[in-house]
Each structure stands twice: as structure tokens, then as C-alpha cells.
Amino acid sequence: MGKYEDHRMFVINDPNAPRLAPSVAMEIGLNESIVFLQLEYWCSISEHVIDGRRWVYESITDLNEMFPFWSRATINRA
């Protein structure tokens, strides 16, 4: 037997892979939940702390590079 990954069709090693929580998507919308969960992830790993709170800085251009399947307008709405 090989490694677990040897038997998988897709292995996602991308830290920016979209996350999905169906309950959050039902509450606030699919696109909004994906952006929210991604921001929550980035905050959880951020080392940039101001007044005891973690911060991330991502422009719409940055988000568009991470989510190329959405237009800038869709990202702005989300």
C-alpha cells in the first residue's frame, strides 16, 4: 500500500483553497460564506496583531487572484 495521496484523484495542498460550511452558506449566502471563512482562516494564522487582535490585509485584486472564478464585482458584493 502506498501513501494516502497515491489513491486520491485530487490532493489540495493550497492554503487558499476555498472552504465551505453549509450552515454558514445558508445563513449569509454561498459567496459570502466562502469569503468569510477564508478571511477567518487568514486571521487565524496571521502574525500581525494590533491591540490584541489579528489582522490581515487583502485587496480586491489579491482576492481576485485567489478566487479567479469570480469577477471583481462579485468579490465586492460578497
C-alpha positions in Angstrom: 0.0 0.0 0.0 1.2 3.5 -0.9 0.6 6.8 0.8 -3.0 8.0 1.2 -2.4 10.6 -1.5 -1.4 7.9 -4.0 -5.0 6.7 -4.1 -6.7 10.1 -4.4 -7.8 11.8 -7.6 -7.2 15.3 -6.2 -4.9 16.4 -3.4 -5.3 20.1 -2.4 -2.2 21.5 -0.8 -3.2 25.1 -1.5 -3.7 27.1 1.7 -6.0 29.4 -0.2 -8.4 26.6 -1.3 -11.9 27.8 -0.6 -13.6 26.5 2.5 -17.3 25.7 2.7 -19.6 25.4 5.7 -23.1 24.7 4.5 -24.8 26.2 7.6 -22.9 29.5 7.1 -23.7 29.5 3.4 -27.4 29.0 4.2 -27.3 31.9 6.7 -25.3 34.5 4.7 -25.0 33.2 1.2 -22.6 30.9 -0.6 -20.1 33.5 -2.0 -20.2 35.5 1.3 -19.5 32.4 3.3 -16.5 31.4 1.2 -15.0 34.9 1.6 -15.9 35.0 5.3 -14.3 31.5 6.0 -11.2 32.4 4.0 -10.8 35.7 6.0 -11.3 33.8 9.2 -8.6 31.3 8.2 -6.1 34.1 7.3 -6.8 35.8 10.6 -6.2 32.6 12.5 -2.7 32.2 11.0 -1.8 36.0 10.9 1.1 37.2 13.0 0.0 40.8 12.5 -1.5 41.9 15.9 -2.8 45.3 16.8 -4.4 46.0 20.2 -4.6 42.2 20.8 -6.4 41.5 17.5 -5.1 39.7 14.5 -5.3 41.5 11.2 -5.0 40.6 7.5 -4.7 42.9 4.6 -6.0 41.6 1.3 -7.1 43.9 -1.6 -9.8 43.1 -4.0 -7.0 42.5 -6.6 -5.5 40.0 -4.1 -8.8 38.3 -3.6 -9.4 38.2 -7.3 -6.1 36.3 -7.8 -7.2 33.8 -5.1 -10.7 33.4 -6.4 -10.2 33.7 -10.2 -13.6 32.1 -10.8 -15.3 35.3 -9.5 -15.4 38.7 -11.1 -14.2 41.7 -9.1 -17.8 42.9 -8.8 -18.8 39.5 -7.3 -16.0 39.8 -4.7 -17.0 43.4 -3.9 -20.6 42.2 -3.3 -19.5 39.3 -1.1 
